[in-house]
Amino acid sequence: MRRRRLLQLGLGSAVALALGGGALALVQPGLQDGRLTTAGRLVFTHAARGLLDGSLPDQPALQAPAREALLVRLDGVVQTLPAHAQSELSQLLAVLATGGGRRALAGLSTPWPDADVQQIQAALQSMRTSSMALRQQAYQALHDLAAAAWFSDRGTWSTLGYPGPVEL
């Protein structure tokens, strides 16, 4: 394949993904009124399994409440974002919640709920190290928001070895 054809294919794919993601976000947004929708919760619940592996509780009985608390804190973090950033995040989550978007953007062929931690981590790693800026930016958004929401709870600070703020 010639370089020109490869560039045309890449540009065409990016435009199709952007248009499809925008249309999809109108039908099934990732955020609504500054809060995660079912689609947004699905993506963050399972992406967090890979992003926060080792930080989430090991005991199965504690995992669901920890993920639910994370989603509540994510809603708080998302509400602090400017409107344009919320719109972009909504589109990203809407795309990642679909089978085609999950495959194209995250490189994850298994549905989020069925993927194991290693599959999710491999998909996230491929996004992080991708030569496509869009995939890298998507990874950074998921990573930074999940980490901000998770570590904003003082109960998680011990994982980092952080004793908390110094009393003055």
Backbone as CSV, one residue per row, in Angstrom:
resi,resn,N_x,N_y,N_z,CA_x,CA_y,CA_z,C_x,C_y,C_z
1,MET,0.853,-1.169,0.000,0.000,0.000,0.000,0.902,1.237,0.000
2,ARG,0.558,2.174,-0.832,1.350,3.390,-0.931,1.052,4.320,0.229
3,ARG,2.001,5.153,0.514,1.886,6.061,1.654,0.674,6.975,1.500
4,ARG,0.457,7.515,0.318,-0.674,8.410,0.085,-1.989,7.698,0.377
5,ARG,-2.110,6.472,-0.071,-3.342,5.696,0.164,-3.520,5.421,1.654
6,LEU,-2.433,5.138,2.340,-2.492,4.881,3.775,-2.945,6.133,4.528
7,LEU,-2.413,7.294,4.137,-2.812,8.551,4.769,-4.286,8.858,4.497
8,GLN,-4.740,8.611,3.272,-6.145,8.832,2.942,-7.043,7.917,3.767
9,LEU,-6.640,6.676,3.898,-7.406,5.718,4.689,-7.473,6.155,6.153
10,GLY,-6.351,6.595,6.696,-6.318,7.059,8.085,-7.185,8.284,8.294
11,LEU,-7.111,9.247,7.389,-7.917,10.451,7.493,-9.401,10.121,7.360
12,GLY,-9.734,9.269,6.412,-11.124,8.865,6.234,-11.676,8.157,7.461
13,SER,-10.862,7.308,8.058,-11.284,6.598,9.264,-11.502,7.556,10.426
14,ALA,-10.609,8.533,10.573,-10.736,9.515,11.652,-12.005,10.344,11.483
15,VAL,-12.296,10.760,10.255,-13.511,11.543,9.993,-14.751,10.697,10.272
16,ALA,-14.742,9.454,9.814,-15.890,8.568,10.054,-16.104,8.335,11.538
17,LEU,-15.032,8.127,12.279,-15.142,7.909,13.717,-15.659,9.164,14.415
18,ALA,-15.174,10.328,13.999,-15.618,11.578,14.614,-17.100,11.829,14.332
19,LEU,-17.511,11.646,13.077,-18.915,11.852,12.735,-19.813,10.818,13.406
20,GLY,-19.374,9.572,13.371,-20.147,8.509,14.019,-20.241,8.715,15.514
21,GLY,-19.132,9.128,16.126,-19.122,9.369,17.570,-20.021,10.530,17.948
22,GLY,-19.992,11.591,17.136,-20.858,12.734,17.406,-22.326,12.371,17.292
23,ALA,-22.671,11.622,16.235,-24.060,11.191,16.072,-24.475,10.239,17.182
24,LEU,-23.578,9.329,17.533,-23.865,8.365,18.591,-24.060,9.055,19.934
25,ALA,-23.259,10.085,20.185,-23.348,10.804,21.458,-24.689,11.513,21.608
26,LEU,-25.313,11.851,20.485,-26.646,12.448,20.557,-27.696,11.399,20.920
27,VAL,-27.500,10.179,20.443,-28.456,9.103,20.689,-28.229,8.462,22.061
28,GLN,-26.985,8.147,22.353,-26.632,7.464,23.608,-25.419,8.167,24.217
29,PRO,-25.634,9.329,24.868,-24.488,10.079,25.394,-23.817,9.360,26.556
30,GLY,-22.559,9.699,26.775,-21.829,9.149,27.912,-22.089,9.936,29.182
31,LEU,-22.518,11.191,29.009,-22.855,12.060,30.135,-24.191,12.724,29.854
32,GLN,-24.912,12.995,30.909,-26.154,13.742,30.779,-26.290,14.613,32.022
33,ASP,-26.423,15.905,31.816,-26.493,16.868,32.921,-25.280,16.745,33.837
34,GLY,-24.101,16.510,33.263,-22.867,16.438,34.034,-22.698,15.167,34.844
35,ARG,-23.505,14.159,34.559,-23.413,12.886,35.277,-23.245,11.748,34.275
36,LEU,-22.575,10.685,34.724,-22.391,9.512,33.870,-23.728,8.855,33.580
37,THR,-23.949,8.517,32.318,-25.128,7.745,31.938,-24.790,6.260,32.089
38,THR,-25.711,5.411,31.734,-25.454,3.966,31.772,-24.243,3.616,30.918
39,ALA,-24.129,4.232,29.740,-22.990,3.974,28.852,-21.685,4.427,29.505
40,GLY,-21.686,5.615,30.087,-20.484,6.135,30.739,-20.079,5.297,31.944
41,ARG,-21.073,4.857,32.710,-20.796,4.021,33.878,-20.205,2.680,33.452
42,LEU,-20.727,2.123,32.358,-20.210,0.849,31.849,-18.724,0.965,31.520
43,VAL,-18.367,2.007,30.761,-16.972,2.173,30.348,-16.077,2.393,31.557
44,PHE,-16.446,3.324,32.433,-15.577,3.624,33.573,-15.515,2.476,34.580
45,THR,-16.604,1.774,34.781,-16.577,0.635,35.711,-15.527,-0.371,35.289
46,HIS,-15.503,-0.682,34.006,-14.599,-1.733,33.536,-13.207,-1.213,33.196
47,ALA,-13.108,0.005,32.689,-11.774,0.584,32.444,-11.027,0.735,33.771
48,ALA,-11.751,1.071,34.823,-11.124,1.230,36.148,-10.527,-0.083,36.649
49,ARG,-11.118,-1.195,36.253,-10.544,-2.494,36.652,-9.115,-2.623,36.155
50,GLY,-8.852,-2.129,34.950,-7.502,-2.186,34.400,-6.630,-1.048,34.887
51,LEU,-7.196,0.140,34.976,-6.421,1.312,35.378,-6.030,1.286,36.848
52,LEU,-6.899,0.750,37.687,-6.676,0.788,39.135,-6.370,-0.586,39.720
53,ASP,-5.972,-1.515,38.868,-5.633,-2.854,39.354,-4.516,-2.737,40.389
54,GLY,-4.699,-3.360,41.525,-3.743,-3.257,42.615,-4.149,-2.215,43.634
55,SER,-4.998,-1.280,43.224,-5.508,-0.268,44.149,-6.922,-0.608,44.615
56,LEU,-7.678,-1.269,43.742,-9.035,-1.684,44.114,-8.956,-2.812,45.141
57,PRO,-9.965,-2.965,45.984,-9.933,-4.043,46.983,-9.839,-5.423,46.332
58,ASP,-9.129,-6.327,46.985,-8.999,-7.698,46.490,-10.229,-8.544,46.805
59,GLN,-10.884,-8.247,47.918,-12.034,-9.039,48.351,-13.231,-8.765,47.445
60,PRO,-13.812,-9.822,46.865,-14.952,-9.641,45.959,-16.119,-8.866,46.581
61,ALA,-16.361,-9.050,47.866,-17.476,-8.357,48.516,-17.256,-6.850,48.599
62,LEU,-16.012,-6.411,48.539,-15.702,-4.983,48.643,-15.539,-4.305,47.284
63,GLN,-15.430,-5.105,46.215,-15.157,-4.538,44.896,-16.329,-3.721,44.353
64,ALA,-17.541,-4.263,44.412,-18.706,-3.539,43.866,-18.940,-2.225,44.608
65,PRO,-18.912,-2.211,45.948,-19.086,-0.916,46.634,-17.962,0.079,46.309
66,ALA,-16.741,-0.409,46.144,-15.622,0.479,45.804,-15.813,1.078,44.420
67,ARG,-16.256,0.261,43.459,-16.493,0.784,42.101,-17.657,1.771,42.094
68,GLU,-18.688,1.487,42.874,-19.829,2.406,42.951,-19.398,3.739,43.552
69,ALA,-18.574,3.689,44.597,-18.063,4.922,45.204,-17.202,5.692,44.205
70,LEU,-16.430,4.969,43.401,-15.623,5.604,42.360,-16.526,6.342,41.370
71,LEU,-17.606,5.708,40.948,-18.517,6.337,39.982,-19.169,7.589,40.561
72,VAL,-19.494,7.556,41.842,-20.063,8.739,42.504,-19.045,9.878,42.497
73,ARG,-17.793,9.553,42.835,-16.745,10.586,42.827,-16.452,11.059,41.400
74,LEU,-16.556,10.158,40.422,-16.360,10.556,39.018,-17.403,11.597,38.607
75,ASP,-18.651,11.385,39.034,-19.680,12.381,38.730,-19.268,13.747,39.274
76,GLY,-18.716,13.760,40.478,-18.259,15.017,41.061,-17.116,15.639,40.282
77,VAL,-16.165,14.826,39.862,-15.031,15.325,39.084,-15.511,15.854,37.736
78,VAL,-16.379,15.115,37.080,-16.871,15.504,35.754,-17.627,16.832,35.830
79,GLN,-18.359,17.048,36.901,-19.132,18.289,37.025,-18.243,19.517,37.142
80,THR,-16.978,19.335,37.516,-16.054,20.470,37.602,-15.440,20.820,36.252
81,LEU,-15.612,19.956,35.258,-15.043,20.201,33.929,-15.853,21.259,33.195
82,PRO,-15.199,22.049,32.341,-15.959,23.003,31.516,-16.876,22.263,30.546
83,ALA,-17.880,22.968,30.064,-18.906,22.360,29.198,-18.300,21.682,27.973
84,HIS,-17.309,22.308,27.340,-16.728,21.711,26.128,-16.015,20.400,26.458
85,ALA,-15.360,20.326,27.611,-14.681,19.089,28.005,-15.704,18.004,28.346
86,GLN,-16.798,18.386,28.979,-17.861,17.417,29.262,-18.452,16.871,27.971
87,SER,-18.607,17.724,26.984,-19.144,17.292,25.689,-18.209,16.287,25.015
88,GLU,-16.916,16.579,25.028,-15.938,15.673,24.419,-15.884,14.346,25.175
89,LEU,-15.926,14.410,26.500,-15.915,13.187,27.302,-17.170,12.365,27.041
90,SER,-18.302,13.037,26.906,-19.550,12.334,26.610,-19.448,11.572,25.296
91,GLN,-18.859,12.214,24.284,-18.681,11.555,22.988,-17.733,10.366,23.107
92,LEU,-16.636,10.550,23.833,-15.664,9.465,24.014,-16.320,8.262,24.674
93,LEU,-17.048,8.489,25.743,-17.695,7.387,26.462,-18.763,6.722,25.606
94,ALA,-19.495,7.524,24.829,-20.515,6.959,23.937,-19.882,6.034,22.904
95,VAL,-18.755,6.454,22.342,-18.059,5.632,21.341,-17.512,4.363,21.985
96,LEU,-16.856,4.503,23.145,-16.265,3.338,23.811,-17.309,2.355,24.327
97,ALA,-18.527,2.805,24.515,-19.588,1.918,25.003,-20.144,1.013,23.906
98,THR,-19.827,1.332,22.643,-20.309,0.503,21.536,-19.254,-0.517,21.145
99,GLY,-19.697,-1.595,20.536,-18.773,-2.637,20.102,-17.762,-2.123,19.083
100,GLY,-18.243,-1.414,18.080,-17.355,-0.900,17.043,-16.385,0.137,17.579
101,GLY,-16.872,1.035,18.396,-16.011,2.056,18.983,-14.981,1.469,19.927
102,ARG,-15.416,0.483,20.709,-14.502,-0.186,21.645,-13.369,-0.861,20.866
103,ARG,-13.724,-1.517,19.767,-12.700,-2.196,18.946,-11.784,-1.187,18.265
104,ALA,-12.370,-0.149,17.664,-11.597,0.812,16.887,-10.721,1.699,17.768
105,LEU,-11.266,2.184,18.856,-10.529,3.145,19.668,-9.689,2.483,20.748
106,ALA,-10.241,1.481,21.415,-9.496,0.820,22.500,-8.780,-0.435,22.030
107,GLY,-9.197,-0.983,20.899,-8.579,-2.220,20.430,-8.995,-3.420,21.269
108,LEU,-10.155,-3.322,21.902,-10.651,-4.392,22.775,-11.806,-5.090,22.064
109,SER,-11.595,-6.331,21.649,-12.633,-7.047,20.908,-13.680,-7.665,21.831
110,THR,-13.317,-7.936,23.064,-14.237,-8.521,24.040,-15.074,-7.412,24.667
111,PRO,-16.383,-7.618,24.846,-17.192,-6.593,25.525,-16.617,-6.265,26.910
112,TRP,-16.772,-5.011,27.332,-16.216,-4.566,28.610,-16.523,-5.522,29.762
113,PRO,-17.781,-5.918,29.965,-18.075,-6.778,31.126,-17.438,-8.167,31.039
114,ASP,-17.171,-8.645,29.828,-16.618,-9.985,29.643,-15.097,-10.018,29.620
115,ALA,-14.480,-8.862,29.470,-13.018,-8.797,29.376,-12.399,-8.965,30.762
116,ASP,-11.298,-9.704,30.812,-10.598,-9.824,32.098,-9.630,-8.650,32.241
117,VAL,-9.054,-8.516,33.417,-8.185,-7.375,33.717,-7.010,-7.312,32.743
118,GLN,-6.430,-8.442,32.400,-5.283,-8.445,31.491,-5.675,-7.937,30.099
119,GLN,-6.852,-8.329,29.618,-7.306,-7.849,28.310,-7.535,-6.339,28.339
120,ILE,-8.144,-5.855,29.414,-8.395,-4.421,29.540,-7.073,-3.667,29.619
121,GLN,-6.136,-4.173,30.413,-4.838,-3.510,30.530,-4.089,-3.503,29.204
122,ALA,-4.172,-4.581,28.455,-3.503,-4.629,27.142,-4.128,-3.598,26.198
123,ALA,-5.453,-3.474,26.222,-6.128,-2.490,25.377,-5.736,-1.075,25.785
124,LEU,-5.723,-0.813,27.084,-5.347,0.515,27.574,-3.896,0.830,27.239
125,GLN,-3.025,-0.157,27.368,-1.608,0.037,27.039,-1.447,0.343,25.545
126,SER,-2.230,-0.334,24.703,-2.119,-0.062,23.264,-2.628,1.342,22.947
127,MET,-3.615,1.817,23.703,-4.073,3.197,23.523,-2.981,4.170,23.970
128,ARG,-2.380,3.891,25.105,-1.369,4.779,25.684,-0.163,4.936,24.764
129,THR,0.244,3.847,24.119,1.457,3.871,23.294,1.160,3.982,21.800
130,SER,-0.084,4.223,21.452,-0.474,4.310,20.048,0.211,5.474,19.348
131,SER,0.397,5.336,18.056,0.944,6.442,17.271,-0.155,7.448,16.913
132,MET,-1.408,7.094,17.164,-2.530,8.003,16.899,-2.805,8.857,18.132
133,ALA,-2.740,10.161,17.964,-2.952,11.090,19.075,-4.343,10.917,19.685
134,LEU,-5.334,10.621,18.871,-6.697,10.445,19.374,-6.771,9.307,20.393
135,ARG,-6.121,8.201,20.096,-6.125,7.068,21.032,-5.369,7.416,22.313
136,GLN,-4.251,8.121,22.179,-3.485,8.538,23.357,-4.303,9.484,24.226
137,GLN,-5.007,10.425,23.607,-5.821,11.377,24.354,-6.982,10.670,25.049
138,ALA,-7.562,9.684,24.392,-8.649,8.920,25.008,-8.134,8.188,26.238
139,TYR,-6.956,7.585,26.116,-6.359,6.900,27.268,-6.115,7.889,28.406
140,GLN,-5.512,9.033,28.085,-5.205,10.018,29.125,-6.464,10.489,29.842
141,ALA,-7.543,10.676,29.102,-8.801,11.103,29.725,-9.297,10.046,30.704
142,LEU,-9.331,8.796,30.265,-9.787,7.715,31.148,-8.881,7.596,32.372
143,HIS,-7.576,7.591,32.129,-6.596,7.433,33.201,-6.689,8.561,34.223
144,ASP,-6.635,9.789,33.740,-6.593,10.930,34.646,-7.884,11.085,35.440
145,LEU,-9.013,10.885,34.797,-10.286,11.020,35.509,-10.478,9.901,36.528
146,ALA,-10.145,8.674,36.143,-10.286,7.553,37.079,-9.352,7.736,38.274
147,ALA,-8.118,8.144,38.026,-7.157,8.342,39.117,-7.584,9.499,40.015
148,ALA,-8.031,10.595,39.421,-8.471,11.745,40.219,-9.641,11.364,41.111
149,ALA,-10.592,10.644,40.551,-11.765,10.247,41.343,-11.398,9.228,42.409
150,TRP,-10.546,8.270,42.070,-10.191,7.226,43.035,-9.384,7.792,44.202
151,PHE,-8.340,8.546,43.885,-7.431,9.019,44.923,-7.902,10.303,45.607
152,SER,-9.083,10.801,45.244,-9.637,11.946,45.970,-10.250,11.510,47.298
153,ASP,-10.416,10.220,47.477,-10.950,9.680,48.731,-9.793,9.387,49.677
154,ARG,-9.837,9.937,50.873,-8.708,9.751,51.792,-8.493,8.294,52.171
155,GLY,-9.492,7.461,52.017,-9.324,6.042,52.312,-8.390,5.329,51.339
156,THR,-8.112,5.941,50.208,-7.230,5.330,49.205,-5.791,5.826,49.311
157,TRP,-5.556,6.830,50.110,-4.225,7.433,50.173,-3.166,6.472,50.684
158,SER,-3.531,5.551,51.560,-2.536,4.627,52.110,-1.929,3.746,51.015
159,THR,-2.673,3.492,49.952,-2.157,2.714,48.827,-0.916,3.383,48.242
160,LEU,-0.913,4.695,48.263,0.210,5.471,47.726,1.299,5.721,48.760
161,GLY,1.001,5.392,50.004,1.933,5.711,51.071,1.831,7.170,51.487
162,TYR,0.736,7.827,51.108,0.528,9.233,51.440,-0.206,9.317,52.767
163,PRO,0.401,9.959,53.759,-0.221,10.027,55.079,-1.344,11.051,55.166
164,GLY,-1.480,11.906,54.178,-2.484,12.972,54.208,-1.803,14.305,54.438
165,PRO,-2.580,15.356,54.367,-1.996,16.697,54.523,-1.483,16.909,55.955
166,VAL,-0.481,17.703,56.052,0.108,18.027,57.346,-0.834,18.990,58.077
167,GLU,-1.102,18.677,59.338,-1.930,19.560,60.157,-1.124,20.807,60.492
168,LEU,-1.730,21.944,60.319,-1.058,23.216,60.639,-1.544,23.761,61.949
